Amino acid sequence: THEFEYVTEEGFSLDMARPTLKHCIEVDGPSHYLRDAASDTFVENGATRLKTRLLESFGWTVTRVPYFEWGRLQSDVEKRHYLEAKLGNSGRGEVAERRGVAI
């Protein structure tokens, strides 16, 4: 099963996790990104990159959902397809639902 706001043994807070598989989903808002002026794209900030690297060093698989990608999705069907594509095999065919909306 999935747990929301899970805290790892190492003290990291995760938005959504499947602890038995060591897989987490982090839903990242604007504070996780910087705008690259040269390319006019968003890049993860240092703290976000460090958290990912540390989690991976502890054996976690981290799937990130950037706000600027999620915000473009119009329907629940689009959101479900987006998450299924992001999760691939790590989601084991399951997409969590909360309050009737795929997240």
LOMIRO-880149 format. One record per residue (C-alpha): x, y, z; residue in one letter; chain. Coordinates in nm, 4 decimals, padded with zeros to 6 digits. Example, Ala and Ser with C-alpha at 12.3 -4.5 7.8 and 13.67 -1.06 7.14 Angstrom:
2
- 01.2300_-00.4500_00.7800_A_A
- 01.3670_-00.1060_00.7140_S_A
//
This chain:
103
- 00.0000_00.0000_00.0000_T_A
- 00.0984_00.3643_-00.0373_H_A
- 00.1665_00.5982_00.2489_E_A
- 00.1303_00.9758_00.2223_F_A
- 00.3855_01.1968_00.4007_E_A
- 00.6071_00.9020_00.4877_Y_A
- 00.9260_00.9578_00.6902_V_A
- 01.2203_00.7282_00.6139_T_A
- 01.4469_00.5733_00.8762_E_A
- 01.7041_00.8347_00.7764_E_A
- 01.4586_01.1174_00.8521_G_A
- 01.3565_01.2205_00.4992_F_A
- 00.9951_01.3272_00.4539_S_A
- 00.8403_01.1892_00.1341_L_A
- 00.5155_01.2972_-00.0299_D_A
- 00.4123_00.9418_-00.1182_M_A
- 00.5949_00.6155_-00.0617_A_A
- 00.5814_00.2413_-00.1012_R_A
- 00.8289_00.1581_00.1757_P_A
- 00.8449_-00.2139_00.1015_T_A
- 00.9656_-00.1342_-00.2524_L_A
- 01.1668_00.1730_-00.1463_K_A
- 00.9904_00.3787_-00.4126_H_A
- 00.8672_00.7317_-00.3572_C_A
- 00.6885_01.0043_-00.5473_I_A
- 00.7814_01.3629_-00.4755_E_A
- 00.5378_01.6292_-00.5969_V_A
- 00.7541_01.9363_-00.6475_D_A
- 00.6224_02.2921_-00.6398_G_A
- 00.7998_02.6101_-00.7543_P_A
- 01.0355_02.6179_-00.4543_S_A
- 01.2138_02.3083_-00.5916_H_A
- 01.3215_02.4777_-00.9158_Y_A
- 01.5322_02.7568_-01.0566_L_A
- 01.4869_02.9093_-01.4002_R_A
- 01.7873_02.8706_-01.6293_D_A
- 01.8088_03.2104_-01.7984_A_A
- 02.0133_03.0795_-02.0911_A_A
- 01.7657_02.8104_-02.1931_S_A
- 01.4523_02.9521_-02.0271_D_A
- 01.3844_02.6137_-01.8668_T_A
- 01.3382_02.4985_-01.5096_F_A
- 01.6152_02.3076_-01.3342_V_A
- 01.6044_02.1427_-00.9925_E_A
- 01.7658_02.3483_-00.7194_N_A
- 02.0561_02.2182_-00.5135_G_A
- 01.8505_02.1029_-00.2146_A_A
- 01.6157_01.9002_-00.4353_T_A
- 01.9038_01.7413_-00.6248_R_A
- 02.0826_01.6580_-00.2992_L_A
- 01.7718_01.4961_-00.1484_K_A
- 01.7309_01.2800_-00.4587_T_A
- 02.0959_01.1734_-00.4529_R_A
- 02.0839_01.0902_-00.0830_L_A
- 01.7610_00.8924_-00.1136_L_A
- 01.9056_00.6981_-00.4079_E_A
- 02.2188_00.6252_-00.2033_S_A
- 01.9902_00.4657_00.0590_F_A
- 01.8328_00.2457_-00.2096_G_A
- 01.5199_00.4499_-00.2879_W_A
- 01.3811_00.5025_-00.6361_T_A
- 01.2594_00.8619_-00.6639_V_A
- 00.9936_00.9721_-00.9115_T_A
- 00.9496_01.3488_-00.9316_R_A
- 00.6319_01.5218_-01.0496_V_A
- 00.7142_01.8841_-01.1374_P_A
- 00.4360_02.1377_-01.0891_Y_A
- 00.4886_02.2841_-01.4365_F_A
- 00.4254_01.9444_-01.5994_E_A
- 00.1324_01.8509_-01.3738_W_A
- -00.0301_02.1915_-01.4189_G_A
- -00.0617_02.1437_-01.7951_R_A
- -00.2713_01.8285_-01.7540_L_A
- -00.6420_01.8994_-01.8002_Q_A
- -00.8270_01.5816_-01.7096_S_A
- -00.8039_01.2939_-01.4689_D_A
- -00.7360_01.0656_-01.7663_V_A
- -00.4367_01.2786_-01.8705_E_A
- -00.3100_01.2755_-01.5120_K_A
- -00.3437_00.8982_-01.4893_R_A
- -00.1565_00.8476_-01.8190_H_A
- 00.1138_01.0901_-01.7078_Y_A
- 00.1679_00.9009_-01.3821_L_A
- 00.1620_00.5628_-01.5506_E_A
- 00.4299_00.6836_-01.7943_A_A
- 00.6384_00.8306_-01.5103_K_A
- 00.6112_00.5213_-01.2941_L_A
- 00.6619_00.2636_-01.5668_G_A
- 00.7296_-00.0761_-01.4117_N_A
- 00.8087_00.0725_-01.0709_S_A
- 00.4389_00.1496_-01.0219_G_A
- 00.3512_-00.2151_-01.0798_R_A
- 00.0460_-00.1055_-01.2770_G_A
- -00.1016_00.0812_-00.9829_E_A
- -00.1720_00.4516_-00.9679_V_A
- -00.2786_00.5799_-00.6277_A_A
- -00.6076_00.7603_-00.6038_E_A
- -00.7058_01.0129_-00.3430_R_A
- -01.0465_01.1757_-00.3237_R_A
- -01.1359_01.0302_-00.6636_G_A
- -00.8585_01.2083_-00.8537_V_A
- -00.5471_01.0296_-00.9733_A_A
- -00.2396_01.1811_-00.8124_I_A
//
